[in-house]
């Protein structure tokens, strides 16, 4: 009988574990700051559109989307993006590339609801633009952060 332990577990030096945890925390912090920036930018853009006369009324239910709703939804989905980025940094060999493709795909999918909601043209076009505002903040920031943490 062979007495070698062949479990496939490799001991990782403590310094490597600490460095990896530091990279994950750094990415998460960058993501949280970008999330706040995306929330502010999206809510500000929605407020400007509302001041210009866009009513954000969705026919299904007849209620207008309130300004704080833009901040909440942007914050939630931006944090989902941060979680995806952290998971890819942890488990993917090419996290920046995978994140970029995933985020762009999810952004494209997010453009479908405004198109099928049945709102007037001004509301639909504005909602499409408001989906792109946080994407323009989050995707480049997290992709760049993933690249710097894997190089």
N, C-alpha and C positions, 0 to 999 in steps of 0.2 A: 504494500500500500504506500502511496506517495503521500508524504506529510506536508507538501506545499499547499499553502492557502491559495486557491484559484477562484476567488469570488469575483474578480474583475474590479474590485474597489481599489482606487488609486488614492494614496494619501496626498493631499494638497497641502503645501506649506502654509503656515498661518499668514504669512505676508501676502500670498496670492489670494487667500480668502478675504483678507482685509481690503486689498485693492479692488477686488470684484465688488464687494459690498459698497465701497466708496463710489465706484462707477455707477452702480444702480441708484444710490442715493443722489448723486449729482444729476443724473438724468431725470429722476423724479422731481427734484427741486427746479430744474430748468423747465420741466413740463408744467409744474404748478404756476410758475411765473408767466409762462406763455398762455396758460389757461386764463389767468386773470387779464392779461392783455387782450386775448381774443374776446372775452366777455365784455370788456369795456368798449372795444372797437365795434363789435356787433351791436351792442345796445345804443352806442352813439350813432351809428349808421341808421339804425331803425328809428331813432328819435328824429334824425334829420329828414328821413323819408316821410315820417308822420307829419312833421312840420311843413313839408312840401305838399301834403294833401293825400298821401297814401293812407287808406283806412285800415288795412290789415284784417278786413272782415272776411271770414271764411263762410261760404254759404251753408256748409254742413253744420248746423247749429246756430248760425247767424251771429255769433259773437266775434268781436275783434280780439286779436292777439294783443295782450297788454305788454308794455315795454319790459317789465321785470321778467316776463315769460321768455324773452329773447336771451336774457342773461342766464337764466336757470338752464334752459335747454343747451345753450352754448357751453356752459360750464360742465354739464353732465357729459355731453358727448366729447368734449375736449379731454376730460379726465379718462374716458374710455380709451381715447387715443394714447394717453400717457401710459395707461396700463398695458396696452398692446406694445408700445415701444419698450417698456421695461421687460416685458415677457420675451420679446424678441432679442433684446440685449442679453438676457439670461440664457436663452435656449437656442438661438439661431447662430449659424456660422457667418451669415451675412445680414445682420440686423438692419442696417440702414437701407439696403436695397429692398428687403422684404417689407419694411415699414412703409417705404415710399409707395410701392405697388399696392399694398393693403389700404393705405390712407387715401390714395387717389381713387381706388375702386370704391371705397365706402363713400367718398365725397360724391362720386358720380351717381351712386345709388340714392344718396340723400336728395338729389335734384328731382327725383320722380314725384314725391308727394306734392310739392307746390304745383307741378304741372297737371296733376289729376284732381286737385282740390276744388276746382271750379270757381276760383276767385276771379275778380276782374283782372284785366291785363296789367295794370299798374301794381297791384298787390302781388301777382304771380312773378313778374319780372323782379320786383324788389325782393321777394322771398328767395328767388334764385340767387340774386346777388348777396343776400345776407347769409346764404349757405357757403358762399365762396370766401367771405371775409374771414371767418375763423380758420378755414382751411389754409388761407394765405398766411396766417400767423403760425398755426400749429405745424403744418407739414414741413416747411423749410426749417423751422427751429428744431424740431425733434429729429429730423433727418440729419441735419448738421451736427447736432449733439451726439447722435449715435455714431456718426463717422469719426468724430474726435475721440470717442471712447473705445473704438475698436481698432484704431490705427496704431 
